[in-house]
Amino acid sequence: MTRVSENSSTDAFKFSLGKTKSKVEDLQLKGGTLKKINKPSDNPLGNIQYQGIQSRDEYNEQYLKNGNKAIARLNAAEDALVQLSEILSRAKELAVYQASDIYDGKDRSKVASEVKELRNQALALANKREGVRYIFGGFNSLKPPFSSDGKYHGDNNYLTLEVAKDFFIP
């Protein structure tokens, strides 16, 4: 028969009590935070999966921001083009009306001042901005694309936005 000493029995009881206490604390922490993983050592594989999901979620949030930015920029460009179309229609009307001989010099000078104003409006629309960037400037979107004399100073390139992993749209 083996003899078990008091000390070894007490040590075994303390070890068992400590282990149980640790499990209870862990369960209380999980219950309090409602998280299955509170520290990386709780589940290393699950932690890696969680970090992957979290990074994909952050990427998706950025893709949504990029998409919203692109939509706002396209809406601003569309509004500018619609207004520019209306300006060109009005300029065409004036040109057709002035083609006849019924108008004298006074009328034509009034129409000329209106045409100058239409030109200024068209230049303002061509230099329209969305935020700090000019819409129609290409890569040179931080400087006005059109000068006051109507010359284009932008380029033929276009900005791209990433809307999914390695998927860019102009």
N, CA and C of each residue as an Amber inpcrd file, in Angstrom:
protein
   510
   0.8360000  -1.1560000   0.0000000   0.0000000   0.0000000   0.0000000
   0.8960000   1.2390000   0.0000000   0.5110000   2.2060000  -0.7960000
   1.3020000   3.4310000  -0.8760000   0.7660000   4.4430000   0.1120000
   1.6850000   5.1320000   0.6160000   1.3090000   6.1220000   1.5990000
   1.3160000   7.5050000   0.9390000   0.2100000   8.2180000   1.0510000
   0.0900000   9.5490000   0.4720000   0.2220000  10.5390000   1.6120000
   1.1440000  11.4590000   1.4220000   1.3700000  12.4330000   2.5000000
   0.3240000  13.5330000   2.4390000   0.1870000  14.2210000   3.5290000
  -0.7410000  15.3490000   3.6220000  -0.3780000  16.4600000   2.6340000
   0.9110000  16.7100000   2.4970000   1.3600000  17.7880000   1.6190000
   1.0170000  17.5040000   0.1570000   1.2310000  16.3090000  -0.2930000
   0.9220000  16.0030000  -1.6880000  -0.5700000  16.0420000  -1.9290000
  -1.3670000  15.6550000  -0.9760000  -2.8150000  15.7260000  -1.0860000
  -3.2650000  17.1930000  -1.1380000  -2.6780000  18.0260000  -0.2970000
  -3.0090000  19.4530000  -0.2760000  -2.5870000  20.1120000  -1.5740000
  -1.4070000  19.7540000  -2.0750000  -0.9270000  20.3280000  -3.3310000
  -1.8380000  19.9420000  -4.5000000  -2.2940000  18.7150000  -4.5280000
  -3.1920000  18.2630000  -5.5890000  -4.5200000  19.0120000  -5.5160000
  -5.0120000  19.2360000  -4.2930000  -6.2610000  19.9690000  -4.1150000
  -6.1010000  21.4290000  -4.5780000  -4.9790000  22.0650000  -4.1990000
  -4.7240000  23.4550000  -4.6030000  -4.6090000  23.5680000  -6.1300000
  -3.9470000  22.6030000  -6.7480000  -3.8010000  22.6100000  -8.1980000
  -5.1610000  22.4990000  -8.8780000  -5.9800000  21.5770000  -8.3720000
  -7.3120000  21.3730000  -8.9390000  -8.1840000  22.6080000  -8.7240000
  -8.0940000  23.2160000  -7.5520000  -8.8620000  24.4160000  -7.2380000
  -8.4220000  25.5940000  -8.1280000  -7.1330000  25.7490000  -8.3470000
  -6.6100000  26.8130000  -9.2080000  -7.0570000  26.6470000 -10.6440000
  -7.0470000  25.4020000 -11.1130000  -7.4780000  25.1180000 -12.4850000
  -8.9600000  25.4450000 -12.6600000  -9.7660000  25.0600000 -11.6900000
 -11.2000000  25.3390000 -11.7350000 -11.4500000  26.8400000 -11.6760000
 -10.7130000  27.5350000 -10.7940000 -10.8490000  28.9780000 -10.6640000
 -10.4890000  29.6740000 -11.9880000  -9.4500000  29.1980000 -12.6500000
  -9.0310000  29.7590000 -13.9360000 -10.1140000  29.5620000 -14.9950000
 -10.7190000  28.3710000 -15.0120000 -11.7990000  28.1050000 -15.9710000
 -13.0040000  29.0020000 -15.7070000 -13.3510000  29.2080000 -14.4300000
 -14.4870000  30.0600000 -14.0780000 -14.2080000  31.5020000 -14.5060000
 -12.9920000  31.9890000 -14.2560000 -12.6270000  33.3490000 -14.6750000
 -12.7100000  33.4960000 -16.1890000 -12.2360000  32.5010000 -16.9000000
 -12.2800000  32.5200000 -18.3600000 -13.7260000  32.5480000 -18.8550000
 -14.5840000  31.7230000 -18.2580000 -15.9960000  31.6990000 -18.6440000
 -16.6860000  33.0260000 -18.3020000 -16.3260000  33.6150000 -17.1520000
 -16.9100000  34.9090000 -16.7970000 -16.4780000  35.9900000 -17.7900000
 -15.2190000  35.9590000 -18.2080000 -14.7220000  36.9250000 -19.1760000
 -15.4430000  36.7540000 -20.5170000 -15.5890000  35.5050000 -20.9470000
 -16.2890000  35.2550000 -22.2070000 -17.7510000  35.6650000 -22.1020000
 -18.3860000  35.4190000 -20.9720000 -19.7770000  35.8070000 -20.7760000
 -19.9350000  37.3130000 -20.6900000 -18.9780000  37.9740000 -20.0730000
 -19.0430000  39.4310000 -19.9340000 -18.8030000  40.1540000 -21.2450000
 -17.9070000  39.6640000 -22.0590000 -17.5900000  40.3410000 -23.3260000
 -18.3670000  39.7620000 -24.5010000 -18.9740000  38.6040000 -24.3030000
 -19.6920000  37.8790000 -25.3580000 -18.7800000  37.5510000 -26.5400000
 -17.5130000  37.3740000 -26.2580000 -16.5470000  36.9900000 -27.2830000
 -15.9940000  35.6160000 -26.9370000 -15.8650000  34.8040000 -27.9660000
 -15.3170000  33.4700000 -27.7630000 -13.7980000  33.5370000 -27.6170000
 -13.2040000  34.5140000 -28.3070000 -11.7530000  34.6820000 -28.2740000
 -11.4440000  36.0370000 -27.6550000 -10.8010000  36.0460000 -26.4950000
 -10.4420000  37.2900000 -25.8290000  -8.9520000  37.5960000 -25.9360000
  -8.1630000  36.5940000 -26.1350000  -6.7300000  36.7810000 -26.3360000
  -6.2890000  35.7640000 -27.3750000  -5.2430000  36.0690000 -28.1150000
  -4.8220000  35.1790000 -29.2060000  -4.5870000  33.7330000 -28.7820000
  -4.1560000  33.5240000 -27.5630000  -3.8780000  32.1500000 -27.1420000
  -5.1450000  31.3370000 -26.8970000  -6.3110000  31.9900000 -26.8190000
  -7.5650000  31.2480000 -26.6280000  -7.8400000  30.3210000 -27.8030000
  -7.5620000  30.7960000 -29.0070000  -7.7980000  30.0050000 -30.2040000
  -6.9400000  30.5910000 -31.3230000  -5.6940000  30.1510000 -31.4560000
  -4.8050000  30.7520000 -32.4600000  -5.3560000  30.7000000 -33.8800000
  -5.9160000  29.5960000 -34.2960000  -6.4620000  29.4760000 -35.6410000
  -7.6720000  30.3890000 -35.8160000  -8.5440000  30.4010000 -34.8370000
  -9.7060000  31.2860000 -34.8780000  -9.2880000  32.7430000 -34.8800000
  -8.2180000  33.0680000 -34.1690000  -7.7190000  34.4350000 -34.1350000
  -7.2210000  34.8660000 -35.5140000  -6.5400000  33.9660000 -36.2000000
  -6.0590000  34.2640000 -37.5510000  -7.2430000  34.4870000 -38.4920000
  -8.2590000  33.6340000 -38.3900000  -9.4500000  33.7940000 -39.2150000
 -10.1630000  35.1080000 -38.9020000 -10.2400000  35.4530000 -37.6240000
 -10.8780000  36.6950000 -37.2120000 -10.1370000  37.9030000 -37.7810000
  -8.8220000  37.8770000 -37.7200000  -8.0420000  38.9950000 -38.2540000
  -8.2280000  39.1110000 -39.7680000  -8.3160000  37.9750000 -40.4530000
  -8.5670000  38.0030000 -41.8940000  -9.9160000  38.6100000 -42.2160000
 -10.9320000  38.2270000 -41.4600000 -12.2720000  38.7790000 -41.6600000
 -12.2810000  40.2710000 -41.3510000 -11.6040000  40.6540000 -40.2890000
 -11.5600000  42.0600000 -39.8980000 -10.8590000  42.9040000 -40.9670000
  -9.7750000  42.4050000 -41.5320000  -9.0700000  43.1700000 -42.5690000
  -9.9180000  43.2460000 -43.8470000 -10.6190000  42.1690000 -44.2030000
 -11.5140000  42.2140000 -45.3660000 -12.6420000  43.2140000 -45.1420000
 -13.1400000  43.2830000 -43.9080000 -14.1910000  44.2330000 -43.5800000
 -13.6830000  45.6650000 -43.7320000 -12.4680000  45.9190000 -43.2920000
 -11.8820000  47.2550000 -43.4350000 -11.6720000  47.5930000 -44.9060000
 -11.2080000  46.6110000 -45.6940000 -11.0490000  46.8380000 -47.1340000
 -12.4000000  47.1500000 -47.7790000 -13.4330000  46.3950000 -47.4080000
 -14.7600000  46.6060000 -47.9790000 -15.2980000  47.9920000 -47.6320000
 -15.0310000  48.4510000 -46.4050000 -15.4510000  49.8050000 -46.0400000
 -14.7660000  50.8240000 -46.9350000 -13.4720000  50.6230000 -47.2030000
 -12.7440000  51.5460000 -48.0740000 -13.2760000  51.4720000 -49.5010000
 -13.6150000  50.2610000 -49.9750000 -14.1730000  50.1240000 -51.3140000
 -15.5070000  50.8620000 -51.4220000 -16.3160000  50.7930000 -50.3720000
 -17.5910000  51.5220000 -50.3670000 -17.3500000  53.0290000 -50.4200000
 -16.3740000  53.5000000 -49.6490000 -16.0380000  54.9270000 -49.6920000
 -15.5780000  55.3220000 -51.0880000 -14.7460000  54.4830000 -51.7070000
 -14.2720000  54.7600000 -53.0620000 -15.4400000  54.8040000 -54.0420000
 -16.3590000  53.8590000 -53.9140000 -17.5260000  53.8240000 -54.7990000
 -18.4020000  55.0500000 -54.6120000 -18.6110000  55.4600000 -53.3740000
 -19.4160000  56.6550000 -53.1130000 -18.7340000  57.9070000 -53.6660000
 -17.4080000  57.9390000 -53.5520000 -16.6560000  59.0770000 -54.0950000
 -16.8040000  59.1140000 -55.6140000 -16.7260000  57.9490000 -56.2450000
 -16.8640000  57.8780000 -57.7030000 -18.2640000  58.2980000 -58.1390000
 -19.2720000  57.8710000 -57.4130000 -20.6480000  58.2500000 -57.7390000
 -20.8290000  59.7570000 -57.6110000 -20.2900000  60.3420000 -56.5490000
 -20.4080000  61.7980000 -56.3680000 -19.7080000  62.5380000 -57.4960000
 -18.5470000  62.0390000 -57.8880000 -17.7870000  62.6830000 -58.9670000
 -18.5450000  62.5570000 -60.3020000 -19.1050000  61.3860000 -60.5750000
 -19.8780000  61.1900000 -61.8030000 -21.1380000  62.0560000 -61.8210000
 -21.8030000  62.1750000 -60.6750000 -22.9930000  63.0280000 -60.6060000
 -22.6360000  64.4870000 -60.8630000 -21.5130000  64.9330000 -60.2990000
 -21.0790000  66.3160000 -60.5170000 -20.7300000  66.5350000 -61.9840000
 -20.0560000  65.5640000 -62.5920000 -19.7080000  65.6820000 -64.0200000
 -20.9710000  65.6890000 -64.8760000 -21.9070000  64.8340000 -64.5440000
 -23.1550000  64.7890000 -65.3100000 -23.9190000  66.1060000 -65.1930000
 -24.0000000  66.6550000 -63.9810000 -24.6800000  67.9440000 -63.8030000
 -24.0030000  69.0340000 -64.6340000 -22.6820000  69.0500000 -64.6120000
 -21.9450000  70.0570000 -65.3850000 -22.2050000  69.8850000 -66.8710000
 -22.2170000  68.6660000 -67.3580000 -22.4420000  68.4270000 -68.7840000
 -23.8700000  68.7760000 -69.2030000 -24.8390000  68.5140000 -68.3380000
 -26.2260000  68.8860000 -68.6390000 -26.3450000  70.4040000 -68.7370000
 -25.7420000  71.1090000 -67.7800000 -25.7850000  72.5710000 -67.8110000
 -25.0420000  73.1100000 -69.0360000 -23.9230000  72.4810000 -69.3680000
 -23.1700000  72.9070000 -70.5450000 -23.9850000  72.6820000 -71.8230000
 -24.7200000  71.6090000 -71.8690000 -25.5880000  71.3310000 -73.0140000
 -26.6610000  72.4090000 -73.1530000 -27.2210000  72.8430000 -72.0260000
 -28.2220000  73.9080000 -72.0480000 -27.5930000  75.2160000 -72.5290000
 -26.3820000  75.4990000 -72.1080000 -25.6830000  76.7180000 -72.5500000
 -25.4510000  76.6680000 -74.0560000 -25.0080000  75.5120000 -74.5510000
 -24.7680000  75.3820000 -75.9930000 -26.0680000  75.5070000 -76.7930000
 -27.1510000  74.9790000 -76.2630000 -28.4480000  75.1170000 -76.9420000
 -28.8520000  76.5810000 -77.0300000 -28.6460000  77.3040000 -75.9390000
 -28.9800000  78.7350000 -75.9480000 -28.0740000  79.4880000 -76.9260000
 -26.7980000  79.1610000 -76.9710000 -25.8830000  79.8160000 -77.9140000
 -26.2900000  79.5220000 -79.3570000 -26.7270000  78.3040000 -79.6130000
 -27.1740000  77.9400000 -80.9580000 -28.4310000  78.7290000 -81.3400000
 -29.3700000  78.8480000 -80.3940000 -30.5710000  79.6450000 -80.6360000
 -30.1990000  81.0730000 -81.0200000 -29.3060000  81.6610000 -80.2420000
 -28.8960000  83.0370000 -80.5200000 -28.2320000  83.1580000 -81.8900000
 -27.4070000  82.2000000 -82.2470000 -26.7290000  82.2270000 -83.5410000
 -27.7250000  82.1170000 -84.6870000 -28.7200000  81.2550000 -84.5340000
 -29.7360000  81.0870000 -85.5810000 -30.5620000  82.3640000 -85.7130000
 -30.9630000  82.9530000 -84.6000000 -31.7400000  84.1910000 -84.6510000
 -30.9530000  85.3300000 -85.2920000 -29.6690000  85.4010000 -85.0150000
 -28.8480000  86.4970000 -85.5210000 -28.4390000  86.3050000 -86.9810000
 -28.7570000  85.1840000 -87.5400000 -28.3870000  84.9270000 -88.9360000
 -29.2260000  85.7450000 -89.9120000 -30.3660000  86.2440000 -89.4670000
 -31.2160000  87.0330000 -90.3830000 -30.7960000  88.5060000 -90.3440000
 -31.3160000  89.2720000 -91.3080000 -30.9600000  90.6870000 -91.4400000
 -31.8730000  91.6150000 -90.6310000 -32.8280000  91.0680000 -89.8630000
 -33.7630000  91.9380000 -89.1540000 -33.1520000  92.6020000 -87.9150000
 -32.0470000  92.1120000 -87.4420000 -31.4430000  92.6790000 -86.2340000
 -30.4030000  93.7300000 -86.6090000 -30.3970000  94.8270000 -85.8450000
 -29.4290000  95.8920000 -86.1040000 -28.2230000  95.7550000 -85.1660000
 -27.3480000  96.7200000 -85.1920000 -26.1140000  96.6830000 -84.4100000
 -26.3410000  96.6630000 -82.9020000 -27.3840000  97.4100000 -82.4480000
 -27.6840000  97.4490000 -81.0120000 -28.0900000  96.0590000 -80.5120000
 -28.9900000  95.4350000 -81.2570000 -29.4630000  94.0930000 -80.8720000
 -28.3060000  93.0990000 -80.8710000 -27.4590000  93.2110000 -81.8730000
 -26.3430000  92.2650000 -81.9660000 -25.3220000  92.4880000 -80.8540000
 -25.1330000  93.7140000 -80.4120000 -24.1900000  93.9430000 -79.3040000
 -24.7640000  93.3820000 -78.0010000 -26.0950000  93.4590000 -77.8350000
 -26.7310000  92.8450000 -76.6570000 -26.5550000  91.3270000 -76.7010000
 -26.7670000  90.7560000 -77.8660000 -26.6070000  89.3090000 -78.0200000
 -25.1420000  88.9310000 -77.8000000 -24.2250000  89.7660000 -78.2750000
 -22.7940000  89.4790000 -78.0880000 -22.4380000  89.4600000 -76.6050000
 -23.0040000  90.3870000 -75.8320000 -22.7220000  90.3740000 -74.3870000
 -23.3290000  89.1310000 -73.7270000 -24.5030000  88.6960000 -74.2180000
 -25.0950000  87.4610000 -73.6780000 -24.2330000  86.2490000 -74.0320000
 -23.6940000  86.2270000 -75.2500000 -22.8240000  85.1230000 -75.6680000
 -21.5470000  85.1050000 -74.8200000 -21.0090000  86.2850000 -74.5110000
 -19.8260000  86.3440000 -73.6310000 -20.1480000  85.7760000 -72.2600000
 -21.3240000  86.1070000 -71.7520000 -21.7410000  85.5790000 -70.4530000
 -21.9210000  84.0640000 -70.5120000 -22.4980000  83.5640000 -71.6150000
 -22.6420000  82.1110000 -71.7870000 -21.2690000  81.4390000 -71.8250000
 -20.2990000  82.0840000 -72.4860000 -18.9320000  81.5550000 -72.5380000
 -18.3230000  81.4920000 -71.1350000 -18.5240000  82.5380000 -70.3500000
 -18.0000000  82.5580000 -68.9770000 -18.6440000  81.4630000 -68.1290000
 -19.9450000  81.2600000 -68.3310000 -20.6240000  80.1820000 -67.6040000
 -20.0700000  78.8180000 -68.0180000 -19.8240000  78.6520000 -69.3170000
 -19.2800000  77.3800000 -69.8130000 -17.8780000  77.1340000 -69.2300000
 -17.0570000  78.1870000 -69.1640000 -15.7210000  78.0360000 -68.5720000
 -15.8120000  77.6730000 -67.0920000 -16.7550000  78.3030000 -66.3960000
 -16.9380000  77.9840000 -64.9770000 -17.3410000  76.5240000 -64.7990000
 -18.2180000  76.0280000 -65.6680000 -18.6250000  74.6210000 -65.5900000
 -17.4670000  73.6940000 -65.9580000 -16.6690000  74.0910000 -66.9290000
 -15.5300000  73.2640000 -67.3360000 -14.4860000  73.1900000 -66.2300000
 -14.4430000  74.1960000 -65.3650000 -13.5040000  74.2150000 -64.2390000
 -14.1810000  73.8320000 -62.9260000 -15.2750000  73.1000000 -63.0250000
 -16.0170000  72.6920000 -61.8290000 -15.2080000  71.6890000 -61.0080000
 -15.3690000  71.7830000 -59.6810000 -14.6360000  70.8940000 -58.7780000
 -15.5900000  69.9960000 -58.0020000 -15.0690000  68.8550000 -57.6520000
 -15.7190000  67.9480000 -56.7090000 -14.7360000  67.8190000 -55.5530000
 -15.0220000  68.4710000 -54.4550000 -14.0590000  68.5390000 -53.3540000
 -12.9340000  69.4820000 -53.7470000 -11.7000000  69.0060000 -53.6600000
 -10.5570000  69.8500000 -54.0300000 -10.0760000  69.5640000 -55.4430000
 -10.6260000  68.5610000 -56.0960000 -10.1580000  68.1670000 -57.4300000
 -11.0980000  68.6890000 -58.5190000 -10.4730000  69.1400000 -59.6040000
 -11.2470000  69.5730000 -60.7690000 -11.7040000  68.3300000 -61.5320000
 -12.9420000  68.3460000 -61.9530000 -13.5460000  67.1530000 -62.5550000
 -12.9480000  66.8130000 -63.9160000 -12.7080000  67.8010000 -64.7490000
 -12.3310000  67.5500000 -66.1390000 -10.8370000  67.7250000 -66.3940000
  -9.9880000  67.6250000 -65.3650000  -8.5600000  67.8770000 -65.5420000
  -7.7140000  66.6480000 -65.7800000  -8.2870000  65.4590000 -65.7250000
  -7.4810000  64.2480000 -65.8610000  -6.6040000  64.0760000 -64.6270000
  -5.3190000  63.7300000 -64.8370000  -4.3960000  63.5970000 -63.7080000
  -4.0520000  64.9580000 -63.1070000  -4.1240000  66.0050000 -63.9080000
  -3.8410000  67.3540000 -63.4170000  -5.0930000  67.9280000 -62.7620000
  -5.6000000  67.2380000 -61.7800000  -6.8940000  67.6080000 -61.2170000
  -6.7930000  68.6070000 -60.0700000  -5.5860000  69.0640000 -59.7530000
  -5.4500000  70.0490000 -58.6830000  -5.3310000  71.4720000 -59.2250000
  -5.2140000  71.6010000 -60.5400000  -5.1560000  72.9140000 -61.1850000
  -6.3580000  73.0460000 -62.1100000  -6.8480000  74.2830000 -62.3200000
  -7.9890000  74.4420000 -63.2480000  -7.6210000  73.9250000 -64.6380000
  -8.4650000  73.0870000 -65.2340000  -8.1300000  72.5140000 -66.5420000
  -8.2380000  73.5110000 -67.6980000  -9.0440000  74.5560000 -67.5490000
  -9.2230000  75.5260000 -68.6260000  -8.8060000  76.9100000 -68.1480000
  -8.0500000  77.6040000 -68.9860000  -7.6660000  78.9800000 -68.6660000
  -8.7780000  79.9300000 -69.1020000  -8.6280000  81.2040000 -68.7780000
  -9.6840000  82.1780000 -69.1040000  -9.8470000  82.3760000 -70.6100000
  -8.8000000  82.0410000 -71.3840000  -8.9350000  82.1540000 -72.8390000
  -9.4540000  80.8640000 -73.4800000  -9.7760000  79.8480000 -72.6410000
 -10.3980000  78.6260000 -73.1440000  -9.4340000  77.5090000 -73.4860000
  -8.1300000  77.7120000 -73.2430000  -7.1620000  76.6540000 -73.5520000
  -7.2070000  75.5800000 -72.4690000  -7.0640000  74.3230000 -72.9260000
  -7.1050000  73.1730000 -72.0200000  -5.7110000  72.8870000 -71.4930000
  -5.5840000  72.8050000 -70.1690000  -4.2970000  72.5420000 -69.5370000
  -4.2900000  71.2150000 -68.7810000  -5.3320000  70.4380000 -68.9140000
  -5.3730000  69.1270000 -68.2790000  -4.6610000  68.1120000 -69.1560000
  -4.9310000  66.8430000 -68.9490000  -4.3840000  65.8090000 -69.8210000
  -5.4880000  64.8230000 -70.1700000  -5.1470000  63.8530000 -70.9870000
  -6.1480000  62.8870000 -71.4500000  -6.2570000  61.6700000 -70.5490000
  -5.5320000  61.6650000 -69.4530000  -5.5940000  60.5340000 -68.5220000
  -6.8250000  60.6690000 -67.6330000  -7.1150000  59.6340000 -66.9040000
  -8.2460000  59.6560000 -65.9920000  -7.8480000  58.9770000 -64.6910000
  -8.5100000  59.4000000 -63.6210000  -8.2590000  58.8200000 -62.3060000
  -8.9730000  57.4830000 -62.1990000  -8.4000000  56.5700000 -61.4420000
  -9.0480000  55.2790000 -61.1990000  -9.2520000  55.0980000 -59.7090000
 -10.2840000  54.3490000 -59.3620000 -10.5640000  54.0190000 -57.9770000
 -10.6620000  52.5070000 -57.8480000 -10.1210000  51.9940000 -56.7630000
 -10.2000000  50.5660000 -56.5030000 -11.5230000  50.2760000 -55.8060000
 -12.3610000  49.4620000 -56.4280000 -13.6760000  49.1410000 -55.8710000
 -13.7690000  47.7010000 -55.3840000 -12.7520000  46.9140000 -55.6280000
 -12.6310000  45.5570000 -55.1000000 -11.1510000  45.2140000 -55.1950000
 -10.7720000  44.1200000 -54.5890000  -9.3510000  43.7750000 -54.5930000
  -8.8310000  43.6590000 -56.0230000  -7.8640000  44.5040000 -56.3500000
  -7.2170000  44.5620000 -57.6540000  -8.2030000  44.8220000 -58.7990000
  -9.3030000  45.5060000 -58.5170000 -10.2820000  45.8600000 -59.5450000
 -10.4730000  47.3710000 -59.5170000  -9.9800000  48.0310000 -60.5670000
  -9.9970000  49.4910000 -60.6440000 -10.9680000  49.9230000 -61.7330000
 -11.6770000  51.0260000 -61.4630000 -12.5520000  51.5930000 -62.4850000
 -12.1230000  53.0380000 -62.7480000 -12.2580000  53.4920000 -63.9880000
 -11.9040000  54.8940000 -64.2790000 -12.9430000  55.8600000 -63.7260000
